[in-house]
């Protein structure tokens, strides 16, 4: 369909999207998975993941380090990536994410900006795991993360508490987020 959508089409789309949203809300309540995680799980299960990561580029580096194993999967090198995805249909993105993360962390040199981005990705992963575990299993956590390279990681600090552990550092340690980050930095540096 090309051109401008009609108002009837917009109404139909809006009603459909509202129904989808209600279905996801209901599923989120019954499974206790957060909506973003459910959305990603749904898209991944349909091989339609929407993300800004170019897995082909990551796979190219993975292929360089695992060439023999990858070529053994298929006779044609041009089909290696497709065969890799077929071999690990539900996990290939996770495998490549971990490979990429290990490559970034294992790199000899990393700019301050790259290190900051790696730290933010780590924080996002950790908080996602903790929040999901709190919602799904009732596990609670209070976590402080920081970098430990002097003169480079001054801005790298993060505090996260799950809902049941909210206020832990303030009441038990008598420290706000900035103070508790300063304490952990003083401890690790």
C-alpha positions as CSV (number, residue, x, y, z in Angstrom):
1,X,0.0,0.0,0.0
2,X,1.4,3.4,-0.9
3,X,0.3,6.9,-0.3
4,X,-1.5,8.3,2.6
5,X,-3.6,6.1,4.8
6,X,-7.4,6.7,5.1
7,X,-8.9,7.7,8.4
8,X,-10.8,4.4,8.2
9,X,-7.5,2.5,7.9
10,X,-6.1,4.5,10.8
11,X,-9.1,3.6,13.0
12,X,-8.8,0.0,12.1
13,X,-5.0,0.0,12.8
14,X,-5.5,1.8,16.1
15,X,-8.2,-0.8,17.2
16,X,-5.9,-3.6,16.2
17,X,-2.9,-2.2,18.0
18,X,-5.0,-1.6,21.2
19,X,-6.0,-5.2,21.1
20,X,-2.4,-6.3,20.7
21,X,-1.4,-4.0,23.6
22,X,-4.2,-5.5,25.8
23,X,-3.0,-9.0,25.0
24,X,0.5,-8.2,25.9
25,X,-0.6,-6.5,29.2
26,X,-2.6,-9.6,30.1
27,X,0.3,-11.9,29.2
28,X,2.6,-9.7,31.3
29,X,0.3,-9.9,34.3
30,X,-0.1,-13.7,34.0
31,X,3.6,-14.5,33.4
32,X,5.1,-11.6,35.5
33,X,7.5,-10.8,32.6
34,X,8.0,-7.1,32.0
35,X,6.5,-5.8,28.7
36,X,9.8,-5.0,27.0
37,X,11.1,-8.5,27.7
38,X,7.8,-10.0,26.5
39,X,8.0,-8.0,23.3
40,X,11.6,-9.1,22.6
41,X,10.7,-12.7,23.4
42,X,7.8,-12.5,21.0
43,X,9.8,-11.0,18.2
44,X,12.7,-13.4,18.7
45,X,10.3,-16.4,18.7
46,X,9.1,-15.2,15.3
47,X,12.6,-14.5,14.0
48,X,11.6,-10.8,13.7
49,X,13.7,-9.2,16.4
50,X,13.9,-5.5,16.1
51,X,17.1,-4.1,17.3
52,X,19.9,-1.8,16.4
53,X,22.6,-4.5,16.5
54,X,24.0,-5.8,13.3
55,X,24.6,-9.5,14.1
56,X,26.1,-10.1,10.7
57,X,29.0,-7.8,11.6
58,X,29.5,-9.5,14.9
59,X,29.3,-12.9,13.2
60,X,32.1,-11.9,10.8
61,X,34.4,-11.5,13.8
62,X,33.1,-14.7,15.4
63,X,33.7,-16.5,12.1
64,X,37.4,-15.3,12.0
65,X,38.0,-16.8,15.4
66,X,36.0,-20.0,14.9
67,X,36.5,-20.6,11.1
68,X,37.1,-24.4,11.2
69,X,34.1,-25.1,13.4
70,X,31.9,-22.8,11.3
71,X,33.0,-24.1,7.9
72,X,32.4,-27.7,9.1
73,X,28.7,-26.9,9.4
74,X,28.2,-26.4,5.7
75,X,30.1,-26.9,2.5
76,X,29.6,-23.4,1.2
77,X,31.3,-20.6,3.2
78,X,28.6,-18.2,2.0
79,X,26.0,-20.2,4.0
80,X,27.9,-20.3,7.3
81,X,25.9,-17.5,8.9
82,X,22.6,-19.0,7.9
83,X,23.7,-22.4,9.1
84,X,24.9,-20.8,12.4
85,X,21.4,-19.2,12.9
86,X,19.7,-22.5,12.0
87,X,21.9,-24.4,14.5
88,X,21.1,-22.0,17.3
89,X,17.7,-20.6,16.3
90,X,16.8,-19.3,19.8
91,X,20.3,-18.5,21.1
92,X,22.3,-17.2,18.2
93,X,21.8,-13.6,19.2
94,X,22.8,-14.3,22.8
95,X,25.9,-16.2,21.6
96,X,26.9,-13.3,19.4
97,X,26.1,-10.8,22.1
98,X,28.3,-12.6,24.6
99,X,31.1,-13.0,22.0
100,X,30.9,-9.3,21.2
101,X,30.9,-8.4,24.9
102,X,33.9,-10.6,25.5
103,X,35.7,-9.1,22.6
104,X,35.1,-5.6,23.8
105,X,36.1,-6.4,27.4
106,X,39.1,-8.3,26.2
107,X,40.3,-5.6,23.9
108,X,43.8,-4.2,24.8
109,X,42.7,-0.6,24.4
110,X,39.4,0.9,24.9
111,X,38.5,4.6,24.7
112,X,36.8,6.2,27.7
113,X,33.6,6.5,25.6
114,X,33.7,2.8,24.7
115,X,34.3,1.8,28.3
116,X,31.4,4.0,29.3
117,X,29.1,2.3,26.8
118,X,30.3,-1.1,27.9
119,X,29.5,-0.1,31.5
120,X,26.0,1.1,30.5
121,X,25.3,-2.2,28.7
122,X,26.4,-4.1,31.8
123,X,24.1,-2.0,34.0
124,X,21.2,-2.5,31.7
125,X,21.8,-6.3,31.6
126,X,22.2,-6.6,35.4
127,X,19.1,-4.5,36.2
128,X,17.1,-6.4,33.6
129,X,18.0,-9.7,35.2
130,X,17.4,-8.4,38.7
131,X,14.0,-6.9,37.9
132,X,12.9,-10.0,36.0
133,X,14.0,-12.2,38.9
134,X,12.2,-10.0,41.4
135,X,9.0,-10.0,39.4
136,X,9.1,-13.7,38.5
137,X,10.5,-15.3,41.6
138,X,10.3,-12.7,44.3
139,X,14.1,-12.4,44.6
140,X,15.2,-9.0,45.8
141,X,18.6,-7.2,45.4
142,X,20.5,-4.1,46.1
143,X,23.5,-3.7,43.9
144,X,26.3,-1.1,43.4
145,X,28.4,-1.2,40.3
146,X,31.5,0.9,39.5
147,X,34.6,1.0,37.3
148,X,38.0,0.5,38.9
149,X,40.4,2.3,36.5
150,X,41.7,5.4,38.3
151,X,41.3,8.7,36.4
152,X,39.1,7.0,33.7
153,X,36.1,5.6,35.5
154,X,35.1,8.6,37.6
155,X,31.7,8.7,36.0
156,X,31.1,5.0,36.1
157,X,28.8,4.2,39.0
158,X,25.3,2.8,39.2
159,X,23.0,1.8,42.1
160,X,20.0,-0.4,41.5
161,X,17.5,-1.9,44.0
162,X,14.5,-4.1,43.2
163,X,11.2,-2.9,44.5
164,X,11.3,-5.0,47.7
165,X,14.8,-3.7,48.5
166,X,14.0,-0.1,47.8
167,X,15.6,2.3,50.4
168,X,18.0,-0.4,51.6
169,X,21.1,1.8,51.3
170,X,19.4,4.8,52.8
171,X,18.0,3.0,55.9
172,X,20.7,0.3,56.5
173,X,23.9,2.0,55.3
174,X,22.8,5.6,55.9
175,X,24.0,6.5,52.4
176,X,22.3,7.9,49.3
177,X,23.2,6.7,45.8
178,X,26.1,9.1,45.4
179,X,27.6,8.2,48.8
180,X,27.3,4.4,48.3
181,X,28.9,4.7,44.9
182,X,31.7,6.7,46.5
183,X,32.1,4.0,49.1
184,X,32.4,1.2,46.6
185,X,34.8,3.2,44.5
186,X,37.0,3.9,47.5
187,X,36.9,0.2,48.3
188,X,37.9,-1.1,44.8
189,X,40.4,1.5,43.8
